[in-house]
Every structure is written in structure tokens, then in C-alpha cells.
Amino acid sequence: MKQIFGVPLWLMKDYLGDLGAVETAPDVMTADGWQASVRKTDPYRIGSLVVGRIEVEFSGDENKLAEVLEKLHWKTMRGGG
């Protein structure tokens, strides 16, 4: 299970769709050789700061997942400063 902060559920589904997945059931994205279940979870709170949080559980062929996770890493990288 991978926790991702600051990316809304709808955007994660969009990212997974860009990587070849389609929504086959509510909050389940399926592609050739891999699948991801996504769900919104309680936000992370630090004092008055509230950051949205989702969880993504991946399953499937390890080689394809490594490729997907590498590409997803670049999509979810947040700039700032």
C-alpha cells in the first residue's frame, strides 16, 4: 500500500489512465499486467495545516509495476520552494 499526499483521488485516476489503465470497477484501475485500487483516506494534519491523502494498492507483474511506479513518481512529484 502506497500513501500519496497532496494528490486528489480524481487526479490519481487520471494519472493511472495516462499510464494505460481504465476504471473497471469503482476506484479500481486496470491495465495490461497490473491493477491499482485507490481510495481516499483521512487527511494528514500538522497543526492547522491539512493535507489530502490517498492510498493506492498495486498488484500485478513486478516488471510492469516497476515501470508504472517509476512513471508515476514523475507525475506526482511536486515542485515548490
C-alpha angles and dihedrals in degrees: 000000000000122000116211123192127206097012115108119227094247091053093049089053088050091051092049089049089054087056092056104271128131127198105255096171133004106303093353117116117193130190137164105300099354145059136196129201112201130191139171114241136185113301120253113249128203108175106300093344115101120191122189117238136195133181124222123193115196128198135172142064110003095221093051091045091053089053093046094047091050091053092043090052090061092046093052097043109119125209123211142129 
